[in-house]
Amino acid sequence: MPEKKVFEVHIEQGHKHGAKVVLRGEAGCSDPNVQPGDVVFVLEQRPHKQFKRVGNDLVLEKVRLAWRPVPFSLGQMHAPC
């Protein structure tokens, strides 16, 4: 049975659709006479409900602000003597 392995992949800022992240020598082989290969992750960009990519930036499409008046009191103000 093949060995299971968990990989942690760091995606750098600005990577785009189709970019490759390569983990060199991580594709192990049970034969000690065979050099291990690379594991290659290919990034797939999918549409998002709120964010859109513009160049290297992520732009928030819509912002919903809720405004609610907050009661406050100035009280008595005294001038310094």
C-alpha positions as CSV (number, residue, x, y, z in Angstrom):
1,M,0.0,0.0,0.0
2,P,1.4,3.4,-0.9
3,E,2.6,5.7,1.9
4,K,0.3,8.6,2.7
5,K,1.9,12.0,3.2
6,V,0.5,15.4,4.1
7,F,2.0,18.5,2.4
8,E,1.9,22.1,3.6
9,V,2.0,24.4,0.5
10,H,2.8,28.1,0.9
11,I,1.2,30.2,-1.9
12,E,3.1,33.4,-2.4
13,Q,1.3,36.7,-3.0
14,G,0.6,37.4,-6.6
15,H,0.6,33.8,-7.8
16,K,-1.9,33.5,-10.7
17,H,-4.0,30.9,-12.3
18,G,-1.9,28.1,-13.7
19,A,1.2,28.9,-11.6
20,K,3.1,25.9,-10.3
21,V,4.4,25.2,-6.8
22,V,7.0,22.5,-6.9
23,L,8.1,20.4,-3.9
24,R,11.4,18.9,-5.1
25,G,12.2,15.3,-4.1
26,E,8.9,14.7,-2.3
27,A,7.5,12.1,-4.7
28,G,8.9,9.1,-2.9
29,C,9.5,5.7,-4.4
30,S,9.7,2.4,-2.5
31,D,12.7,1.3,-4.6
32,P,15.9,2.7,-2.9
33,N,17.7,2.6,-6.3
34,V,15.2,5.2,-7.8
35,Q,15.7,8.9,-7.1
36,P,12.5,10.5,-5.8
37,G,10.6,12.8,-8.1
38,D,8.9,16.2,-7.5
39,V,5.4,16.9,-6.4
40,V,3.9,19.7,-8.6
41,F,0.8,21.6,-7.5
42,V,-0.9,23.7,-10.3
43,L,-3.0,26.6,-9.0
44,E,-6.5,27.0,-10.1
45,Q,-8.2,30.4,-9.6
46,R,-11.9,30.2,-9.1
47,P,-14.5,33.1,-9.0
48,H,-15.3,34.4,-5.5
49,K,-18.5,36.1,-4.3
50,Q,-16.8,39.1,-2.8
51,F,-13.3,39.3,-4.2
52,K,-12.0,39.9,-7.7
53,R,-8.4,39.8,-8.9
54,V,-7.1,43.0,-10.5
55,G,-3.4,42.4,-11.5
56,N,-1.7,41.3,-8.3
57,D,-4.4,42.7,-6.0
58,L,-7.6,41.3,-4.6
59,V,-10.4,43.8,-4.7
60,L,-13.5,43.7,-2.5
61,E,-16.4,44.0,-4.9
62,K,-19.2,45.1,-2.5
63,V,-19.0,46.5,1.0
64,R,-22.2,46.5,3.1
65,L,-22.0,49.1,5.9
66,A,-24.6,49.2,8.6
67,W,-25.1,52.6,10.1
68,R,-26.7,52.9,13.5
69,P,-26.9,56.0,15.6
70,V,-25.1,55.7,18.9
71,P,-26.5,57.8,21.7
72,F,-23.9,60.0,23.5
73,S,-23.7,63.0,25.7
74,L,-21.1,65.7,25.8
75,G,-21.8,66.5,29.4
76,Q,-20.4,69.7,30.9
77,M,-17.2,71.1,29.5
78,H,-15.0,73.2,31.6
79,A,-12.3,75.6,30.3
80,P,-9.0,75.4,32.2
81,C,-8.3,78.4,34.5
